[in-house]
Amino acid sequence: MDSALLECEATNHYYDAQFKREAVKLLPGEFYVCQHDRLLVTVLGSCVAACIRDYANGVGGMNHFMLPEAGGDATGLPARYGVYAMEVLINQILKTGGRRERLEAKVFGGGNVLRGFSTNTVGERNAAFVREFLATESIRVVAQDLLDAYPRKLYFFPATGRALVRKLMRLHNETLLERERDYNARISTVSGAGGGDVELFG
């Protein structure tokens, strides 16, 4: 794996006692791909996560991107931006044994979690981007939980394709709030909820 990929591959591994298996927590700008029965976890505000897998052999992974594209600001991890995040995830799945014609996706996030922002939000742009990207790449979206006004905690099991979403009705995480304010401040410089097999749990 080249250095650019290593910089944005998630490294926070832990044992999840609730699900009794090895897990990987993804932060914004990270991705992770595996062949094993691992659990991938992330928390989304206006960010979007794409969960993509080869439905035949279970090779799959998740990304977590912050903005659709870099525009004039390409600093930081390249996988913070949707175009790179999607490409690196798909390419790594293919390198790990996935087949493009068997890929399917579940997509999550894009919530408008800050009061006072009702139109043209970061979340709306992220959601529109991921739908358009997957349609262009002819990757079928089998489930989605996008937009609305709440953050989400997402659990994805690439080996089986199972996805669990916990809606976080109250947002007390100051780090997430600050991140959301920054996204909304920056989105002006960047150009340009559904059903399916998603389990919601409280």
C-alpha positions in Angstrom: 0.0 0.0 0.0 1.5 3.4 -0.9 2.1 6.2 1.6 -1.0 8.2 0.6 -3.2 5.2 1.3 -1.5 4.5 4.6 -2.1 8.1 5.7 -5.9 7.7 5.4 -6.4 4.1 6.4 -8.1 3.9 9.8 -5.8 2.7 12.6 -8.1 2.7 15.7 -8.6 -1.0 16.3 -10.4 -2.3 19.4 -12.6 -5.2 20.6 -16.3 -4.4 20.7 -17.8 -6.0 23.7 -21.4 -5.5 22.5 -20.9 -7.3 19.2 -18.1 -9.5 20.5 -15.7 -9.0 17.6 -12.7 -7.0 16.5 -13.7 -3.5 15.3 -12.2 -0.5 13.6 -13.4 3.1 14.3 -13.2 5.5 11.4 -12.6 9.2 11.8 -13.3 11.8 9.1 -10.9 11.4 6.2 -10.3 7.7 6.8 -11.3 4.4 5.1 -10.9 0.8 5.9 -11.2 -2.4 3.8 -11.2 -6.0 5.1 -12.0 -9.6 4.1 -12.6 -10.7 7.7 -15.7 -10.6 9.9 -14.8 -7.2 11.4 -17.1 -4.4 12.5 -16.5 -0.9 11.1 -17.9 2.0 13.2 -18.1 5.8 12.7 -20.2 8.8 13.8 -21.6 11.1 11.1 -23.0 14.6 11.2 -23.0 16.3 7.8 -20.3 13.8 6.7 -21.2 10.8 4.5 -20.0 7.3 4.8 -20.2 4.8 1.9 -20.2 1.2 2.8 -19.3 -0.9 -0.3 -18.8 -4.6 -0.6 -18.6 -7.5 -3.0 -21.8 -9.3 -2.2 -20.3 -12.7 -3.4 -17.1 -12.9 -1.3 -17.7 -10.3 1.5 -14.7 -8.1 0.7 -15.7 -4.6 1.6 -15.2 -1.5 3.5 -16.2 2.0 4.6 -15.1 5.6 4.1 -16.0 8.8 5.9 -15.7 12.0 3.9 -16.3 15.6 4.9 -16.8 17.6 1.7 -17.6 16.6 -1.9 -14.4 17.9 -3.4 -11.3 19.9 -2.3 -11.9 23.0 -4.5 -9.1 25.5 -3.8 -8.3 23.9 -0.4 -6.6 20.5 -0.8 -4.7 20.5 2.5 -4.9 17.7 5.0 -5.9 14.1 4.3 -7.0 13.7 0.7 -9.7 11.2 1.8 -11.5 14.1 3.5 -13.0 14.8 0.1 -15.6 12.6 -1.6 -14.0 12.1 -5.0 -10.8 10.7 -3.5 -12.5 8.9 -0.7 -14.7 7.0 -3.1 -11.9 6.1 -5.5 -9.5 4.9 -2.8 -12.2 2.8 -1.2 -13.3 1.1 -4.4 -9.7 0.6 -5.7 -8.7 -1.0 -2.4 -11.7 -3.3 -2.4 -10.7 -4.4 -5.9 -7.1 -4.9 -4.9 -8.3 -7.1 -1.9 -10.2 -9.4 -4.2 -13.5 -7.7 -4.9 -15.0 -7.6 -8.4 -16.4 -4.4 -9.8 -19.5 -6.0 -11.3 -20.5 -7.4 -7.9 -20.1 -4.3 -5.8 -23.1 -2.9 -3.9 -23.3 0.1 -1.6 -25.1 1.4 1.4 -24.8 5.1 2.1 -25.4 7.1 5.3 -25.1 10.6 6.8 -25.6 14.1 5.4 -27.5 15.3 8.4 -28.2 19.0 8.9 -27.2 19.0 12.5 -26.7 22.7 13.1 -29.7 25.0 13.7 -30.0 27.9 11.4 -28.8 26.2 8.2 -31.9 25.2 6.2 -30.7 25.4 2.6 -27.7 24.3 0.6 -26.1 22.6 3.5 -22.9 20.5 3.5 -24.9 17.4 4.2 -27.1 18.0 1.1 -24.1 18.4 -1.1 -22.4 15.3 0.3 -25.6 13.2 -0.2 -26.1 14.4 -3.7 -22.4 13.8 -4.5 -22.4 10.2 -3.2 -25.6 9.3 -5.1 -24.3 10.8 -8.4 -20.9 9.1 -8.0 -22.3 5.7 -7.5 -24.8 6.1 -10.3 -21.9 7.1 -12.6 -19.9 4.1 -11.5 -22.9 1.8 -12.0 -22.7 0.6 -8.4 -26.1 -0.3 -7.1 -27.3 1.4 -3.9 -29.1 -1.2 -1.9 -29.9 0.9 1.2 -29.5 4.5 2.3 -30.2 6.7 5.3 -29.3 10.2 4.2 -30.2 13.8 5.2 -32.7 14.7 8.0 -31.6 16.7 11.0 -29.7 14.4 13.3 -26.2 12.8 13.6 -25.9 9.0 13.3 -23.7 6.3 14.7 -23.1 3.7 12.0 -22.1 0.1 12.4 -21.2 -1.9 9.3 -20.3 -5.6 8.9 -18.6 -6.0 5.5 -18.6 -9.8 5.5 -22.4 -9.9 5.6 -23.4 -6.4 4.5 -25.4 -5.8 7.7 -25.7 -2.1 8.7 -27.0 -0.7 11.9 -27.8 3.0 12.5 -28.3 4.6 15.8 -29.9 8.1 15.5 -28.4 10.5 18.0 -31.2 12.8 18.9 -29.2 15.0 21.2 -25.8 16.3 20.2 -23.5 17.1 23.1 -20.2 16.3 21.4 -18.3 19.7 21.1 -15.8 18.3 18.7 -18.6 17.3 16.3 -20.3 20.6 16.7 -17.1 22.5 15.9 -16.4 20.3 12.9 -19.9 21.0 11.6 -19.5 24.8 12.0 -16.2 24.6 10.1 -17.8 22.6 7.2 -20.6 25.1 6.8 -18.0 28.0 6.8 -15.9 26.2 4.2 -18.6 24.8 1.8 -18.9 28.2 0.0 -15.4 27.6 -1.3 -16.3 24.2 -2.7 -17.6 24.0 -6.3 -20.2 22.4 -7.5 -33.7 9.3 3.5 -34.4 6.2 2.2 -35.3 2.7 3.1 -33.7 -0.6 2.2 -32.0 -3.1 4.4 -30.9 -0.8 7.2 -31.7 -1.6 10.8 -32.3 1.3 13.2 -31.8 0.8 16.9 -31.9 3.1 19.9 
